[in-house]
Amino acid sequence: MASVKPRYMSYNGMNFLIFEEPSDDALPDYVQEFKAYNVRHIVAACKISYDKRVLEEQGYIHHVRWPVSLLSTPLNACARRAQELPFTDGAAPPNEVIDAWIELVFAVFAKKKGASEAIGIHCAAGLGRAPVLVSIALIEGGTNPLEAVSKVREACPGAINTHQIHFLRNYKRRHSKKCSVQ
């Protein structure tokens, strides 16, 4: 398994499994974690180095570059998807990554009451890029930025560097409606 166990967090009707990039040898263990936490969508906030065929064999669909338009068609409730939303380690995400991420979060959580479905998200170590995107989801859901960082850090101690905290502190919600379960 991983050097750091995947961290599950649920807040304001949104469920996330944050983890480090799996090695090929550990992928079968990760698939078990995905099933245990009802992960239906996997997002890579880094370029992947693992064999994505293992995920495909388990029913996860892996899209090499995830355009925002992918979600212009409704998500199949039973589908499992894997997307790459890579950006520079230690940096704030670019707008196109934020837009694609928010669109996925809205599609998965906005209209589901009491949904137990989760989004699995990873970066290289599971401490920077993935937690930043989860923080953005919480902010879009109406949480204030510093509270969002605090909630993510409860699940992932040591997550999010100073540069990323500054970015999140100044982040403004892009959508007037909340992406949370009402």
C-alpha positions in Angstrom: 0.0 0.0 0.0 0.9 3.7 0.0 3.5 5.2 2.3 0.6 7.5 3.5 -2.8 5.9 3.8 -5.5 7.6 1.7 -7.4 10.2 3.7 -11.2 10.4 3.5 -13.1 13.6 4.2 -16.7 14.4 4.1 -17.9 18.0 4.6 -21.0 19.9 3.6 -22.4 17.0 1.6 -19.1 16.4 -0.4 -17.0 13.3 0.0 -13.3 13.1 -1.1 -10.6 10.5 -0.8 -7.2 12.3 -1.0 -4.2 10.1 -1.7 -0.7 10.1 -3.1 0.0 8.8 -6.7 -0.2 5.1 -6.5 2.6 2.8 -7.8 1.7 0.0 -10.2 2.2 -2.5 -7.4 -0.1 -0.7 -5.1 -3.0 0.0 -7.6 -5.0 -3.2 -6.6 -4.9 -2.0 -2.9 -6.1 1.5 -4.0 -9.0 -0.1 -6.0 -10.1 -1.7 -2.7 -10.0 1.7 -1.0 -12.0 3.2 -3.8 -14.6 0.6 -3.4 -14.7 1.0 0.4 -15.3 4.7 0.1 -17.6 4.5 -2.9 -15.2 6.5 -5.1 -16.7 6.8 -8.6 -14.5 9.5 -10.0 -10.7 9.6 -9.9 -8.8 12.9 -10.6 -5.1 13.1 -11.0 -3.7 16.6 -10.2 -0.4 15.5 -11.7 0.8 13.6 -14.7 0.3 9.9 -14.0 3.1 7.3 -14.0 1.0 4.3 -13.1 -0.6 1.8 -15.5 -4.1 3.2 -16.0 -5.2 -0.1 -17.6 -5.5 -1.5 -14.0 -8.2 1.2 -13.4 -9.8 0.6 -16.7 -10.1 -3.1 -16.0 -12.0 -2.2 -12.8 -14.4 0.0 -14.7 -12.7 3.3 -14.3 -12.5 5.4 -17.5 -9.3 7.4 -17.9 -9.3 10.5 -20.0 -5.8 11.7 -20.8 -6.6 15.4 -20.9 -10.0 16.4 -19.5 -11.6 19.2 -21.3 -14.4 21.1 -19.5 -16.7 20.0 -22.4 -16.5 16.4 -21.2 -19.2 17.1 -18.6 -21.5 18.8 -21.1 -23.1 15.4 -21.3 -24.7 14.0 -18.2 -22.6 11.8 -15.9 -23.9 8.2 -15.8 -24.5 7.6 -12.1 -22.9 4.1 -12.4 -19.9 5.2 -14.4 -16.5 5.4 -12.8 -14.3 8.0 -14.4 -10.6 8.9 -14.0 -9.4 12.3 -15.2 -6.1 14.1 -15.3 -6.0 17.7 -14.2 -2.2 18.3 -13.9 -0.6 21.5 -12.8 2.8 22.5 -11.4 3.7 21.0 -8.0 3.5 23.6 -5.2 1.7 26.0 -7.4 -1.9 27.3 -7.6 -4.0 25.6 -10.2 -4.6 27.4 -13.5 -8.1 28.6 -14.4 -8.8 25.7 -16.8 -8.0 23.2 -14.1 -10.2 25.0 -11.6 -13.1 25.3 -14.1 -12.9 21.5 -14.9 -12.7 20.6 -11.2 -15.6 22.8 -10.2 -17.7 21.4 -13.1 -17.0 17.8 -11.9 -17.8 18.7 -8.2 -21.1 20.4 -9.2 -22.0 17.4 -11.4 -21.3 14.9 -8.6 -22.6 16.7 -5.5 -24.9 19.6 -6.4 -28.2 17.6 -6.8 -27.6 14.6 -4.7 -29.2 14.6 -1.2 -27.3 12.4 1.2 -25.0 11.1 -1.5 -22.3 8.7 -0.3 -20.5 8.9 -3.6 -16.9 10.2 -3.4 -14.3 11.8 -5.7 -10.9 10.3 -5.3 -8.1 12.8 -6.0 -4.4 12.5 -6.0 -1.2 14.3 -6.7 2.4 13.1 -6.3 2.4 13.1 -2.5 -1.2 13.9 -1.7 -0.2 17.0 0.2 -0.3 19.9 -2.2 -2.3 19.9 -5.5 -5.0 17.5 -4.5 -5.7 19.2 -1.1 -5.8 22.6 -2.9 -8.5 21.4 -5.3 -10.5 19.9 -2.4 -10.2 23.3 -0.6 -11.5 25.0 -3.7 -14.5 22.6 -3.8 -15.3 23.5 -0.1 -15.0 27.3 -0.9 -17.3 26.8 -3.9 -19.7 25.1 -1.4 -19.8 28.2 0.7 -17.0 27.5 3.3 -14.7 30.5 4.0 -11.2 29.9 2.6 -9.3 29.6 5.8 -11.9 27.2 7.2 -11.6 25.2 4.0 -7.9 24.9 4.5 -8.4 23.9 8.1 -10.9 21.2 7.3 -8.6 19.7 4.6 -5.6 19.8 7.0 -7.7 17.9 9.6 -7.8 15.1 7.1 -4.3 15.7 5.7 -1.9 17.1 8.3 0.8 19.1 6.6 -1.1 19.7 3.4 -1.0 22.9 1.4 2.1 25.1 1.3 2.3 28.8 2.1 2.0 29.9 -1.6 -1.1 27.8 -1.9 -2.6 29.1 1.3 -2.1 32.7 0.0 -3.9 31.7 -3.3 -6.8 30.1 -1.4 -7.1 33.0 1.0 -7.7 35.3 -2.0 -9.8 32.8 -4.0 -13.3 34.1 -4.9 -16.2 31.7 -5.6 -16.9 31.5 -9.3 -20.4 30.3 -9.0 -23.3 31.9 -7.1 -25.0 28.6 -6.4 -23.4 26.3 -3.8 -22.0 22.9 -4.9 -23.2 21.2 -1.8 -26.0 19.0 -0.8 -28.9 21.3 0.4 
